[in-house]
Amino acid sequence: MRWVMTLGLGVALAACGSEPEPRASAPRAADEAPQMRPIAGGVTWRAEAPLAGRAAANSMRAAEYGVSGHADATLAVFYFGDQEGGGGSVESNIERWLGQLEQPDGRPTASVAVRGEREVNGMQVTTVDARGTFIGRLGMGGGGRHPGWRVLGAIVAGPQGLVFFKLTGPEAAVDAAEVAFEQLVESLEPV
């Protein structure tokens, strides 16, 4: 019965030459209203194409993004709270991330990874970039060996604790998203 009344209202409005008002209107231009930005650990950021927001694969993730055109790549954002040990230290996470990659010549991935530290909008950010055969777990699923993969990571010391950004996938996918990942890191702001 309700859908009949709704349909009737829609027909009546169409006959009058007007449409019902939307409940929430989208901004017409980027400068008319601020965009909704994600927040975790007192930090907000902006993700741009080819990064595309999607539903998080599990409840441990504060946010999740795919890379357009690359189904195997995932940018997972984690925030475990400000309690002591919540998510581990910067160093323990980087060690774990690098331990998920093997090098073809057997060297430790830490010896070939590129690490960096910088300040972004008053917050300390540690970054890591590594390539190799991915041997870690993918999401909550199983592992397996994935040669030719890359990990780009950033850990920001936010006002409410560490926030972790980890982009993992085939090298071509991560390469395609590298500029967008860097832009995301540069967009980090405390809230």
GUTI-928195 format. One record per atom (N, C-alpha, C): atom name; x, y negated, z. Coordinates in nm, 3 decimals, padded with zeros to 5 digits. Last residue first. Layout:
residues N
 name       u       v       w
   CA       X       Y       Z
...
This chain:
residues 191
 name       u       v       w
    N  04.263 -01.613  01.378
   CA  04.130 -01.674  01.394
    C  04.101 -01.702  01.539
    N  04.558 -01.638  01.174
   CA  04.494 -01.609  01.303
    C  04.356 -01.676  01.306
    N  04.589 -01.505  00.843
   CA  04.572 -01.622  00.931
    C  04.515 -01.576  01.064
    N  04.729 -01.403  00.538
   CA  04.702 -01.370  00.678
    C  04.695 -01.496  00.762
    N  04.809 -01.449  00.280
   CA  04.682 -01.508  00.321
    C  04.649 -01.483  00.468
    N  05.037 -01.303  00.240
   CA  05.053 -01.447  00.252
    C  04.925 -01.516  00.297
    N  04.915 -01.050  00.214
   CA  05.006 -01.077  00.327
    C  05.020 -01.228  00.347
    N  04.776 -01.092 -00.028
   CA  04.703 -01.061  00.095
    C  04.789 -01.093  00.216
    N  04.991 -01.126 -00.201
   CA  04.900 -01.238 -00.180
    C  04.818 -01.216 -00.053
    N  05.095 -00.866 -00.191
   CA  05.176 -00.978 -00.143
    C  05.089 -01.101 -00.116
    N  04.882 -00.733 -00.311
   CA  04.920 -00.698 -00.174
    C  05.001 -00.813 -00.113
    N  04.888 -00.846 -00.566
   CA  04.770 -00.867 -00.482
    C  04.800 -00.835 -00.336
    N  05.135 -00.744 -00.651
   CA  05.117 -00.889 -00.640
    C  04.998 -00.920 -00.550
    N  05.081 -00.460 -00.644
   CA  05.187 -00.522 -00.563
    C  05.167 -00.673 -00.545
    N  04.909 -00.314 -00.798
   CA  04.851 -00.391 -00.687
    C  04.955 -00.468 -00.606
    N  05.069 -00.181 -00.977
   CA  04.963 -00.266 -01.030
    C  04.905 -00.358 -00.922
    N  05.224 -00.027 -00.800
   CA  05.288 -00.131 -00.880
    C  05.184 -00.232 -00.930
    N  05.026  00.147 -00.719
   CA  05.080  00.053 -00.620
    C  05.154 -00.060 -00.692
    N  04.989  00.284 -00.964
   CA  04.878  00.217 -00.896
    C  04.928  00.112 -00.798
    N  05.242  00.388 -01.020
   CA  05.176  00.298 -01.117
    C  05.064  00.220 -01.052
    N  05.293  00.557 -00.794
   CA  05.372  00.435 -00.818
    C  05.301  00.339 -00.912
    N  04.998  00.663 -00.618
   CA  05.096  00.681 -00.726
    C  05.166  00.549 -00.755
    N  04.981  00.533 -00.276
   CA  04.928  00.590 -00.399
    C  05.038  00.615 -00.500
    N  04.899  00.304 -00.019
   CA  04.961  00.430 -00.058
    C  04.899  00.481 -00.187
    N  04.934  00.044  00.195
   CA  04.891  00.076  00.059
    C  04.970  00.197  00.013
    N  04.846 -00.063  00.504
   CA  04.927  00.040  00.438
    C  04.864  00.076  00.304
    N  04.861 -00.274  00.769
   CA  04.815 -00.270  00.630
    C  04.904 -00.171  00.557
    N  04.772 -00.324  01.104
   CA  04.852 -00.246  01.011
    C  04.785 -00.243  00.874
    N  04.814 -00.541  01.369
   CA  04.723 -00.500  01.262
    C  04.810 -00.442  01.152
    N  04.866 -00.564  01.721
   CA  04.917 -00.532  01.588
    C  04.804 -00.492  01.494
    N  04.682 -00.822  01.904
   CA  04.759 -00.698  01.889
    C  04.801 -00.677  01.745
    N  04.551 -01.060  01.895
   CA  04.493 -00.956  01.981
    C  04.565 -00.822  01.967
    N  04.694 -01.221  01.718
   CA  04.665 -01.272  01.852
    C  04.611 -01.166  01.949
    N  04.922 -00.991  01.545
   CA  04.809 -01.082  01.556
    C  04.785 -01.125  01.699
    N  05.177 -00.911  01.380
   CA  05.155 -00.928  01.524
    C  05.048 -01.036  01.540
    N  05.133 -00.692  01.110
   CA  05.128 -00.830  01.158
    C  05.101 -00.829  01.308
    N  05.289 -00.501  00.879
   CA  05.239 -00.497  01.016
    C  05.248 -00.638  01.071
    N  05.259 -00.349  00.568
   CA  05.280 -00.474  00.640
    C  05.217 -00.460  00.778
    N  05.379 -00.143  00.300
   CA  05.319 -00.163  00.431
    C  05.350 -00.300  00.487
    N  05.352  00.067  00.032
   CA  05.377 -00.073  00.069
    C  05.307 -00.094  00.202
    N  05.472  00.357 -00.109
   CA  05.405  00.302  00.009
    C  05.450  00.156  00.025
    N  05.430  00.573 -00.390
   CA  05.490  00.454 -00.329
    C  05.405  00.411 -00.209
    N  05.518  00.873 -00.575
   CA  05.428  00.785 -00.499
    C  05.506  00.671 -00.435
    N  05.637  01.090 -00.709
   CA  05.619  00.962 -00.775
    C  05.521  00.869 -00.706
    N  05.455  01.385 -00.599
   CA  05.576  01.315 -00.646
    C  05.541  01.183 -00.713
    N  05.296  01.501 -00.346
   CA  05.258  01.408 -00.452
    C  05.383  01.332 -00.498
    N  05.192  01.787 -00.183
   CA  05.307  01.713 -00.232
    C  05.263  01.628 -00.350
    N  04.971  01.808  00.100
   CA  05.016  01.844 -00.033
    C  05.134  01.757 -00.070
    N  04.719  01.757  00.314
   CA  04.837  01.693  00.259
    C  04.863  01.738  00.117
    N  04.369  01.695  00.386
   CA  04.495  01.767  00.389
    C  04.607  01.690  00.323
    N  04.195  01.413  00.529
   CA  04.207  01.539  00.456
    C  04.345  01.599  00.470
    N  04.173  01.168  00.626
   CA  04.150  01.274  00.724
    C  04.165  01.412  00.659
    N  04.426  01.032  00.422
   CA  04.304  01.011  00.502
    C  04.292  01.117  00.608
    N  04.654  01.263  00.348
   CA  04.575  01.161  00.281
    C  04.444  01.146  00.356
    N  04.961  01.323  00.514
   CA  04.819  01.350  00.499
    C  04.751  01.233  00.430
    N  05.274  01.333  00.330
   CA  05.188  01.306  00.444
    C  05.045  01.346  00.416
    N  05.439  01.340  00.121
   CA  05.412  01.469  00.186
    C  05.322  01.453  00.307
    N  05.526  01.195 -00.179
   CA  05.441  01.180 -00.060
    C  05.408  01.318 -00.007
    N  05.838  01.136 -00.292
   CA  05.733  01.238 -00.296
    C  05.654  01.227 -00.166
    N  05.889  00.780 -00.337
   CA  05.935  00.918 -00.322
    C  05.819  01.015 -00.342
    N  05.952  00.450 -00.206
   CA  05.904  00.541 -00.311
    C  05.957  00.680 -00.283
    N  05.863  00.166 -00.004
   CA  05.939  00.288 -00.029
    C  05.870  00.372 -00.136
    N  05.870 -00.113  00.193
   CA  05.840 -00.068  00.057
    C  05.927  00.054  00.031
    N  05.746 -00.314  00.459
   CA  05.826 -00.201  00.414
    C  05.776 -00.159  00.276
    N  05.746 -00.593  00.689
   CA  05.704 -00.524  00.568
    C  05.798 -00.410  00.535
    N  05.612 -00.771  00.956
   CA  05.717 -00.679  00.915
    C  05.665 -00.601  00.795
    N  05.542 -01.091  01.071
   CA  05.500 -00.984  00.981
    C  05.623 -00.902  00.942
    N  05.431 -01.306  01.324
   CA  05.541 -01.223  01.276
    C  05.486 -01.109  01.192
    N  05.254 -01.608  01.258
   CA  05.253 -01.469  01.305
    C  05.370 -01.393  01.244
    N  05.238 -01.861  01.145
   CA  05.272 -01.850  01.287
    C  05.273 -01.709  01.343
    N  05.189 -01.802  00.873
   CA  05.093 -01.880  00.952
    C  05.113 -01.859  01.103
    N  05.422 -01.562  00.888
   CA  05.312 -01.606  00.803
    C  05.210 -01.674  00.894
    N  05.762 -01.488  00.891
   CA  05.652 -01.548  00.963
    C  05.548 -01.595  00.862
    N  05.916 -01.169  00.827
   CA  05.893 -01.310  00.802
    C  05.778 -01.358  00.889
    N  06.119 -00.902  00.722
   CA  06.047 -00.968  00.832
    C  06.032 -01.114  00.796
    N  06.149 -00.591  00.544
   CA  06.159 -00.735  00.557
    C  06.083 -00.785  00.678
    N  06.301 -00.318  00.366
   CA  06.229 -00.374  00.481
    C  06.247 -00.524  00.486
    N  06.295 -00.063  00.143
   CA  06.322 -00.206  00.154
    C  06.235 -00.259  00.267
    N  06.450  00.262  00.164
   CA  06.334  00.172  00.179
    C  06.381  00.027  00.188
    N  06.664  00.426  00.178
   CA  06.637  00.364  00.048
    C  06.518  00.267  00.053
    N  06.676  00.521  00.435
   CA  06.800  00.470  00.376
    C  06.778  00.403  00.240
    N  06.426  00.622  00.489
   CA  06.465  00.498  00.555
    C  06.591  00.438  00.493
    N  06.429  00.869  00.366
   CA  06.363  00.758  00.297
    C  06.400  00.625  00.359
    N  06.735  01.045  00.372
   CA  06.619  00.995  00.446
    C  06.559  00.876  00.371
    N  06.809  01.247  00.080
   CA  06.840  01.137  00.172
    C  06.716  01.100  00.252
    N  06.734  01.434 -00.110
   CA  06.737  01.475  00.030
    C  06.773  01.366  00.128
    N  06.694  01.354 -00.366
   CA  06.830  01.397 -00.332
    C  06.845  01.434 -00.185
    N  06.426  01.277 -00.368
   CA  06.467  01.392 -00.449
    C  06.606  01.443 -00.414
    N  06.284  01.211 -00.045
   CA  06.364  01.166 -00.158
    C  06.415  01.287 -00.236
    N  05.952  01.198  00.086
   CA  06.080  01.269  00.069
    C  06.151  01.213 -00.052
    N  05.739  01.032  00.315
   CA  05.799  01.037  00.181
    C  05.931  01.113  00.185
    N  05.668  01.011  00.572
   CA  05.569  01.072  00.483
    C  05.618  01.080  00.339
    N  05.856  00.865  00.701
   CA  05.864  01.010  00.715
    C  05.763  01.084  00.629
    N  05.759  00.610  00.663
   CA  05.872  00.653  00.581
    C  05.893  00.804  00.589
    N  05.554  00.617  00.859
   CA  05.521  00.595  00.718
    C  05.634  00.643  00.628
    N  05.708  00.654  01.093
   CA  05.609  00.755  01.053
    C  05.576  00.740  00.905
    N  05.862  00.417  01.093
   CA  05.928  00.549  01.090
    C  05.832  00.658  01.043
    N  05.654  00.233  01.116
   CA  05.737  00.234  00.996
    C  05.810  00.366  00.984
    N  05.559  00.304  01.372
   CA  05.473  00.317  01.254
    C  05.554  00.319  01.126
    N  05.776  00.247  01.536
   CA  05.726  00.385  01.530
    C  05.635  00.406  01.410
    N  05.806 -00.035  01.494
   CA  05.910  00.059  01.452
    C  05.858  00.202  01.441
    N  05.570 -00.137  01.605
   CA  05.604 -00.164  01.466
    C  05.700 -00.058  01.417
    N  05.418  00.117  01.818
   CA  05.498 -00.003  01.791
    C  05.518 -00.022  01.641
    N  05.074  00.232  01.849
   CA  05.219  00.245  01.848
    C  05.288  00.114  01.812
    N  04.803  00.220  01.884
   CA  04.854  00.233  01.749
    C  05.004  00.247  01.739
    N  04.848  00.091  02.184
   CA  04.740  00.102  02.087
    C  04.793  00.104  01.944
    N  05.036  00.049  02.378
   CA  05.050  00.169  02.298
    C  04.942  00.185  02.194
    N  04.813 -00.132  02.571
   CA  04.949 -00.085  02.558
    C  04.952  00.045  02.480
    N  04.550 -00.283  02.379
   CA  04.597 -00.207  02.494
    C  04.737 -00.154  02.466
    N  04.440 -00.413  02.170
   CA  04.559 -00.474  02.228
    C  04.611 -00.398  02.349
    N  04.343 -00.207  01.887
   CA  04.322 -00.281  02.010
    C  04.452 -00.332  02.066
    N  04.402 -00.100  01.644
   CA  04.370 -00.008  01.753
    C  04.348 -00.078  01.886
    N  04.345 -00.132  01.311
   CA  04.362 -00.212  01.433
    C  04.314 -00.124  01.549
    N  04.434 -00.093  00.971
   CA  04.410 -00.034  01.103
    C  04.430 -00.139  01.212
    N  04.349 -00.051  00.641
   CA  04.380 -00.151  00.743
    C  04.341 -00.092  00.877
    N  04.466  00.095  00.342
   CA  04.394  00.112  00.468
    C  04.444  00.007  00.567
    N  04.440  00.118  00.017
   CA  04.495  00.024  00.114
    C  04.409  00.037  00.238
    N  04.500  00.383 -00.204
   CA  04.420  00.330 -00.094
    C  04.502  00.231 -00.012
    N  04.476  00.558 -00.513
   CA  04.543  00.458 -00.430
    C  04.448  00.403 -00.325
    N  04.342  00.725 -00.689
   CA  04.425  00.787 -00.584
    C  04.491  00.687 -00.490
    N  04.210  00.576 -00.886
   CA  04.131  00.642 -00.782
    C  04.214  00.696 -00.666
    N  04.252  00.301 -01.040
   CA  04.345  00.401 -00.983
    C  04.278  00.468 -00.863
    N  04.084  00.098 -01.119
   CA  04.143  00.181 -01.223
    C  04.236  00.289 -01.173
    N  04.157 -00.101 -00.840
   CA  04.074 -00.082 -00.959
    C  04.150 -00.004 -01.066
    N  04.229  00.047 -00.548
   CA  04.294 -00.028 -00.654
    C  04.217  00.001 -00.781
    N  04.037 -00.002 -00.246
   CA  04.091  00.079 -00.353
    C  04.166 -00.013 -00.448
    N  04.047 -00.065  00.103
   CA  04.041 -00.114 -00.033
    C  04.092 -00.006 -00.127
    N  03.907 -00.105  00.427
   CA  03.970 -00.020  00.327
    C  03.946 -00.079  00.189
    N  03.929 -00.174  00.781
   CA  03.888 -00.209  00.645
    C  03.960 -00.114  00.550
    N  03.985 -00.037  01.008
   CA  03.915 -00.164  01.023
    C  03.862 -00.212  00.888
    N  03.963  00.309  01.060
   CA  04.004  00.201  00.971
    C  03.918  00.077  00.993
    N  03.853  00.505  01.209
   CA  03.979  00.449  01.258
    C  04.022  00.327  01.177
    N  03.634  00.613  01.081
   CA  03.610  00.506  01.180
    C  03.738  00.446  01.236
    N  03.708  00.654  00.729
   CA  03.685  00.703  00.865
    C  03.678  00.584  00.961
    N  03.700  00.523  00.489
   CA  03.689  00.669  00.486
    C  03.667  00.728  00.625
    N  03.507  00.228  00.453
   CA  03.621  00.297  00.514
    C  03.595  00.447  00.519
    N  03.384  00.117  00.142
   CA  03.355  00.171  00.274
    C  03.476  00.247  00.326
    N  03.591 -00.134 -00.016
   CA  03.502 -00.018 -00.019
    C  03.479  00.029  00.125
    N  03.733 -00.394 -00.217
   CA  03.681 -00.344 -00.090
    C  03.588 -00.226 -00.111
    N  03.999 -00.374 -00.431
   CA  03.853 -00.378 -00.428
    C  03.805 -00.316 -00.297
    N  04.269 -00.523 -00.594
   CA  04.221 -00.462 -00.470
    C  04.069 -00.481 -00.464
    N  04.366 -00.653 -00.819
   CA  04.285 -00.535 -00.839
    C  04.243 -00.463 -00.711
    N  04.163 -00.902 -00.667
   CA  04.178 -00.798 -00.768
    C  04.327 -00.778 -00.800
    N  04.237 -00.979 -00.320
   CA  04.197 -01.014 -00.456
    C  04.225 -00.897 -00.549
    N  04.162 -01.046  00.013
   CA  04.207 -00.945 -00.084
    C  04.151 -00.980 -00.221
    N  04.259 -01.232  00.288
   CA  04.184 -01.235  00.163
    C  04.246 -01.131  00.071
    N  04.217 -01.218  00.647
   CA  04.294 -01.213  00.524
    C  04.199 -01.218  00.405
    N  04.261 -01.269  01.002
   CA  04.178 -01.259  00.883
    C  04.268 -01.264  00.761
    N  04.298 -01.151  01.333
   CA  04.362 -01.187  01.207
    C  04.258 -01.175  01.096
    N  04.211 -01.037  01.565
   CA  04.227 -01.182  01.564
    C  04.296 -01.234  01.439
    N  04.184 -00.769  01.496
   CA  04.290 -00.810  01.587
    C  04.315 -00.960  01.591
    N  04.035 -00.848  01.194
   CA  04.078 -00.739  01.281
    C  04.191 -00.793  01.368
    N  03.800 -00.952  00.954
   CA  03.876 -00.986  01.075
    C  03.910 -00.858  01.149
    N  03.730 -01.060  00.616
   CA  03.740 -00.959  00.721
    C  03.824 -01.009  00.838
    N  03.531 -01.339  00.525
   CA  03.662 -01.275  00.527
    C  03.665 -01.173  00.639
    N  03.303 -01.486  00.313
   CA  03.317 -01.398  00.428
    C  03.454 -01.330  00.418
    N  03.393 -01.811  00.195
   CA  03.364 -01.671  00.171
    C  03.378 -01.594  00.302
    N  03.235 -02.126  00.254
   CA  03.346 -02.034  00.277
    C  03.301 -01.890  00.250
    N  03.086 -02.306 -00.018
   CA  03.073 -02.240  00.112
    C  03.190 -02.145  00.131
    N  03.176 -02.447 -00.242
   CA  03.052 -02.486 -00.176
    C  03.038 -02.426 -00.037
    N  03.396 -02.357 -00.383
   CA  03.419 -02.461 -00.283
    C  03.292 -02.505 -00.209
    N  03.299 -02.167 -00.563
   CA  03.388 -02.123 -00.456
    C  03.404 -02.229 -00.347
    N  02.949 -02.207 -00.622
   CA  03.088 -02.234 -00.657
    C  03.174 -02.202 -00.536
    N  02.720 -02.106 -00.512
   CA  02.727 -02.121 -00.657
    C  02.869 -02.147 -00.704
    N  02.684 -01.855 -00.261
   CA  02.734 -01.985 -00.303
    C  02.748 -01.991 -00.454
    N  02.370 -01.685 -00.239
   CA  02.515 -01.679 -00.260
    C  02.563 -01.816 -00.301
    N  02.121 -01.697  00.011
   CA  02.169 -01.734 -00.121
    C  02.321 -01.727 -00.125
    N  01.904 -01.475  00.149
   CA  02.033 -01.542  00.169
    C  02.088 -01.575  00.033
    N  01.651 -01.421  00.039
   CA  01.667 -01.439  00.184
    C  01.797 -01.511  00.217
    N  01.541 -01.602 -00.253
   CA  01.618 -01.495 -00.189
    C  01.636 -01.526 -00.041
    N  01.207 -01.693 -00.326
   CA  01.337 -01.736 -00.276
    C  01.412 -01.616 -00.221
    N  01.038 -01.562 -00.615
   CA  01.052 -01.575 -00.471
    C  01.194 -01.617 -00.434
    N  01.000 -01.779 -00.902
   CA  01.044 -01.654 -00.841
    C  01.054 -01.673 -00.692
    N  00.750 -01.912 -01.123
   CA  00.854 -01.924 -01.021
    C  00.886 -01.788 -00.966
    N  00.531 -01.902 -01.295
   CA  00.658 -01.950 -01.350
    C  00.765 -01.970 -01.244
    N  00.301 -01.790 -01.221
   CA  00.314 -01.932 -01.188
    C  00.445 -01.990 -01.240
    N  00.351 -01.529 -01.289
   CA  00.249 -01.600 -01.365
    C  00.257 -01.750 -01.339
    N  00.532 -01.466 -01.092
   CA  00.579 -01.470 -01.229
    C  00.480 -01.548 -01.315
    N  00.360 -01.465 -00.873
   CA  00.465 -01.566 -00.880
    C  00.518 -01.579 -01.022
    N  00.199 -01.242 -00.942
   CA  00.139 -01.374 -00.923
    C  00.243 -01.484 -00.934
    N  00.393 -01.039 -00.943
   CA  00.320 -01.070 -01.066
    C  00.260 -01.209 -01.056
    N  00.469 -01.046 -00.672
   CA  00.568 -01.071 -00.776
    C  00.502 -01.109 -00.908
    N  00.228 -00.976 -00.553
   CA  00.287 -01.106 -00.524
    C  00.388 -01.144 -00.631
    N  00.202 -00.713 -00.652
   CA  00.101 -00.814 -00.683
    C  00.154 -00.954 -00.661
    N  00.421 -00.593 -00.532
   CA  00.413 -00.599 -00.677
    C  00.315 -00.707 -00.719
    N  00.341 -00.618 -00.267
   CA  00.464 -00.682 -00.311
    C  00.464 -00.697 -00.462
    N  00.111 -00.459 -00.269
   CA  00.099 -00.601 -00.237
    C  00.223 -00.677 -00.283
    N  00.229 -00.215 -00.336
   CA  00.127 -00.270 -00.425
    C  00.112 -00.419 -00.399
    N  00.392 -00.167 -00.121
   CA  00.456 -00.194 -00.248
    C  00.357 -00.250 -00.349
    N  00.199 -00.120  00.078
   CA  00.286 -00.237  00.087
    C  00.349 -00.270 -00.048
    N  00.082  00.118  00.000
   CA  00.000  00.000  00.000
    C  00.087 -00.125  00.000
